[in-house]
Amino acid sequence: MSTPVATLESVIKRYGKTQALRGLDLTLRRGEVVALLGPNGAGKTTAVRLLLGLISPDEGRVRVLGRDPRSAGARTRIGAMLQVARVPETLLVREHIALFRSYYPRPLSTAEVVRSAGLEGIESRKFGDLSGGQRQRVLFGLALCGDPDLVFLDEPTVGMDLQSRRRLWDEVRALAAAGKSVLLTTHYLEEADALASRVVVIDKGRVVREGTPSEIKHAVSGRRIRCVTRLDPARVRALPSVISLQVDRDAIVVYAERPEDVVRRLLLEDDSLQALEVSAAPLEDAFLALTGGA
């Protein structure tokens, strides 16, 4: 395993009587995209603020690029796109880029920032005149200005159209391919599934599960079978390895640990079975099961 780029080690953080993090451990490594998922109040924002050096832990240790995250040596190698970001609305996009580039010793060129964030054609527009999706693209570009080794992306595609969202996904993948590390927080679980090499699910300040998206989905929900059958749902629900069953209009949706066995039994008992689909359970189902939202 490569040397960790950032770590939270047994971190406890309190806000008055509220304990936001309860011995949280988190490791980010070079070239990986980690999706940090959790319900509202789970501790995601606190974890990110600790890694950015905006707050300090009450107990435990935080290291970023081998340093205290509050040090200049760490901060000049970090890029962050946060929902709480506030930038002057009267400045032009190119003026924002020039300002942020000036903060770093070895910034990307303006042309590279414009290309990576998809800002072609809006460089001379005021930030306040942009649409929500265009503003998100600008904030993404500003996070890249310093050519960072570690990038924090908080709900990066909110307000973006499908084309812009897919383009940003491609850029996130390119960052990882170039050896950068990305910590992603998002409520779009499709986004986490598409981008993350590792998913960390936290709830009530603790890690409840981590692994690849496939591992998370398989460990919690098994695999998904959808079909139209004349069999009684109660009969299907009683088959070995079936985790759960839902009726969806004229079809049933079954989650099973061993879907092959279930499909064989369905075909054996119902020669009229049709519209059969077998797929991985969506990450959303696993997330809800892990965080008690089901």
C-alpha positions in Angstrom: 0.0 0.0 0.0 1.2 3.5 -0.8 2.0 6.0 2.0 -1.2 7.7 3.2 -1.9 11.1 1.8 -4.2 12.1 4.6 -5.3 10.4 7.8 -7.7 10.8 10.7 -6.6 8.6 13.5 -9.1 7.8 16.4 -10.4 11.3 16.1 -13.0 12.6 18.5 -14.6 16.0 18.0 -17.2 17.6 20.2 -19.4 20.7 19.9 -20.5 21.4 23.4 -22.3 18.3 24.6 -22.6 16.9 21.1 -20.0 14.4 20.0 -19.7 14.8 16.2 -17.0 12.2 15.7 -16.5 9.2 17.9 -13.0 7.8 17.3 -13.1 8.1 13.5 -10.4 6.5 11.4 -10.0 7.5 7.8 -7.2 7.1 5.3 -6.8 8.6 1.9 -4.1 7.2 -0.5 -2.5 8.4 -3.6 -4.5 8.1 -6.8 -7.8 7.1 -5.3 -11.2 8.7 -5.2 -12.9 8.1 -1.8 -16.6 8.8 -1.4 -17.4 9.8 2.1 -21.1 9.1 2.6 -23.5 9.5 5.5 -26.9 11.0 6.4 -27.1 14.6 7.5 -25.4 15.0 10.9 -23.2 11.9 10.4 -20.0 13.9 10.8 -18.9 14.3 7.1 -18.5 18.1 7.3 -16.6 17.8 10.5 -14.2 15.3 9.0 -13.6 17.5 6.0 -13.0 20.6 8.1 -10.5 18.7 10.2 -8.6 17.6 7.1 -8.6 21.2 5.8 -7.2 22.4 9.1 -10.2 24.7 9.7 -10.8 23.0 13.1 -8.7 20.8 15.5 -9.6 17.5 17.0 -10.4 17.2 20.7 -8.6 13.8 20.7 -6.8 11.8 18.1 -4.5 12.9 15.2 -4.9 14.5 11.8 -2.2 14.4 9.2 -2.2 15.7 5.6 0.7 15.1 3.3 2.8 14.2 6.3 2.1 17.5 8.0 -0.3 19.3 10.3 -3.2 20.4 8.0 -2.9 23.9 9.3 0.6 24.3 8.0 1.3 26.3 4.8 3.2 23.3 3.4 -0.1 21.3 3.5 -2.5 24.0 2.5 -0.6 25.0 -0.7 -1.0 21.4 -1.9 -4.8 21.1 -1.2 -7.7 22.2 -3.4 -11.2 22.4 -2.0 -14.7 22.9 -3.5 -17.1 23.5 -0.7 -20.8 24.3 -0.6 -20.1 27.1 1.9 -17.8 28.8 -0.5 -18.5 32.5 -1.0 -16.8 34.4 -3.8 -17.3 38.0 -5.0 -20.1 38.1 -7.6 -18.8 41.2 -9.3 -15.5 39.7 -10.4 -15.1 38.1 -13.8 -14.4 34.4 -14.1 -10.9 35.0 -15.4 -10.3 37.4 -12.5 -11.2 34.8 -10.0 -8.9 32.3 -11.7 -6.0 34.9 -11.6 -6.6 35.6 -7.9 -6.7 32.0 -6.9 -3.6 31.1 -9.0 -1.7 33.8 -7.1 -2.1 31.9 -3.9 0.1 29.0 -5.0 3.8 28.6 -5.7 3.3 26.4 -8.8 -0.2 26.9 -10.2 -1.8 25.5 -13.3 -2.0 27.8 -16.2 -5.2 29.7 -16.8 -5.8 27.7 -20.0 -5.5 24.4 -18.1 -8.0 25.6 -15.4 -10.4 26.7 -18.1 -10.2 23.5 -20.0 -10.4 21.2 -16.9 -13.4 23.0 -15.5 -15.2 23.5 -18.8 -15.2 27.3 -18.6 -14.6 28.0 -22.3 -16.8 31.0 -23.4 -17.6 32.3 -19.9 -14.2 33.6 -18.8 -15.3 37.2 -19.3 -18.6 36.9 -17.5 -19.3 38.1 -13.9 -19.6 35.3 -11.4 -23.0 36.8 -10.3 -24.4 36.5 -13.8 -23.7 32.7 -14.1 -26.2 29.9 -13.7 -26.0 27.5 -10.8 -24.3 24.9 -12.9 -21.8 27.4 -14.3 -21.0 28.6 -10.8 -20.2 25.0 -9.8 -17.9 24.6 -12.7 -16.1 27.8 -11.7 -15.7 26.6 -8.1 -14.3 23.3 -9.4 -11.8 25.3 -11.5 -10.7 27.3 -8.5 -10.1 24.1 -6.5 -7.7 23.0 -9.2 -5.8 26.3 -9.5 -2.9 25.2 -7.3 -2.4 21.9 -9.1 -3.2 20.2 -5.8 -2.2 16.7 -4.6 -5.3 16.3 -2.5 -8.8 17.6 -3.7 -11.9 17.9 -1.6 -15.2 18.0 -3.6 -18.3 18.7 -1.6 -21.5 18.1 -3.7 -19.6 19.1 -6.8 -22.3 18.6 -9.4 -25.3 20.2 -7.7 -27.2 22.3 -10.3 -25.2 20.9 -13.3 -26.9 19.5 -16.4 -26.1 16.0 -17.5 -23.4 16.9 -20.0 -21.6 19.1 -17.5 -21.9 16.5 -14.8 -20.4 13.8 -17.0 -17.5 16.1 -18.0 -16.7 16.8 -14.4 -16.7 13.1 -13.7 -14.2 12.6 -16.5 -12.0 15.3 -14.9 -12.2 13.6 -11.5 -11.1 10.3 -13.1 -8.2 12.2 -14.8 -7.1 13.6 -11.4 -6.9 10.1 -9.9 -5.1 8.7 -13.0 -2.5 11.5 -12.5 -1.9 10.3 -8.9 -4.0 12.9 -7.2 -6.3 12.0 -4.3 -9.9 13.0 -4.2 -12.3 13.0 -1.2 -15.9 13.3 -2.5 -19.0 14.0 -0.5 -22.3 13.7 -2.4 -25.9 12.9 -2.0 -26.0 11.6 -5.6 -25.2 7.9 -4.8 -25.0 7.2 -8.6 -22.1 9.7 -8.6 -20.3 7.9 -5.8 -20.8 4.5 -7.5 -19.5 5.9 -10.8 -16.4 7.6 -9.4 -15.2 6.1 -6.1 -12.5 3.5 -5.9 -13.5 3.2 -2.2 -16.7 4.2 -0.3 -16.6 5.0 3.4 -20.0 5.1 5.0 -20.2 6.9 8.4 -23.1 7.3 10.8 -23.2 9.0 14.2 -19.5 9.9 13.9 -18.3 6.4 13.2 -17.4 4.3 10.2 -20.0 1.7 9.7 -18.7 0.1 6.5 -16.0 0.7 3.9 -14.9 -1.0 0.7 -15.3 -0.7 -3.1 -18.8 0.2 -4.3 -19.3 -3.5 -5.3 -18.2 -4.7 -1.9 -20.6 -2.3 -0.2 -23.5 -3.3 -2.4 -22.9 -7.0 -2.2 -22.2 -7.2 1.5 -25.4 -5.4 2.5 -28.0 -6.0 -0.2 -26.9 -9.0 -2.3 -27.9 -8.8 -5.9 -31.1 -7.6 -7.5 -33.5 -9.7 -9.5 -36.5 -8.2 -11.3 -39.0 -10.4 -13.2 -42.6 -11.0 -14.0 -43.9 -14.2 -12.6 -47.1 -16.0 -11.8 -45.6 -17.3 -8.5 -47.0 -16.0 -5.3 -44.7 -13.4 -3.8 -44.8 -15.2 -0.5 -43.5 -18.3 -2.2 -40.6 -16.4 -3.8 -39.8 -14.6 -0.5 -39.4 -18.1 1.2 -36.7 -19.3 -1.3 -33.2 -19.8 0.2 -30.9 -16.8 0.1 -33.7 -14.3 -0.6 -33.0 -11.2 1.6 -36.1 -9.2 0.6 -38.9 -8.8 -1.9 -40.9 -5.9 -3.2 -43.8 -5.9 -5.6 -43.3 -3.3 -8.4 -46.5 -3.0 -10.5 -46.7 -6.3 -12.5 -43.2 -7.4 -11.5 -41.4 -8.4 -8.3 -38.0 -7.1 -7.2 -35.9 -9.6 -5.2 -32.6 -9.1 -3.4 -30.7 -12.3 -2.9 -27.3 -13.4 -1.6 -27.1 -16.1 -4.3 -29.1 -14.9 -7.2 -28.2 -17.8 -9.5 -29.9 -20.2 -7.2 -33.0 -18.1 -7.0 -33.2 -17.7 -10.8 -32.8 -21.4 -11.3 -35.7 -22.1 -8.9 -37.9 -19.4 -10.5 -37.3 -20.9 -14.0 -38.0 -24.4 -12.7 -41.3 -23.4 -11.0 -42.6 -20.9 -13.6 -42.1 -21.7 -17.3 -43.9 -18.4 -18.1 -41.3 -16.3 -16.3 -40.5 -13.2 -18.3 -38.7 -9.8 -18.2 -35.9 -11.3 -16.2 -33.2 -8.8 -15.1 -30.3 -9.6 -12.7 -28.1 -6.7 -11.6 -26.1 -5.4 -8.7 -28.2 -3.8 -6.0 -28.0 0.0 -6.2 -25.6 1.7 -3.8 -28.6 3.6 -2.5 -30.1 0.5 -1.0 -26.9 -0.4 0.8 -26.6 3.1 2.1 -30.1 3.1 3.5 -29.5 -0.3 5.1 -26.3 0.8 6.7 -27.5 4.1 8.1 -31.0 2.9 9.2 -32.8 4.8 6.5 -34.5 1.8 5.0 
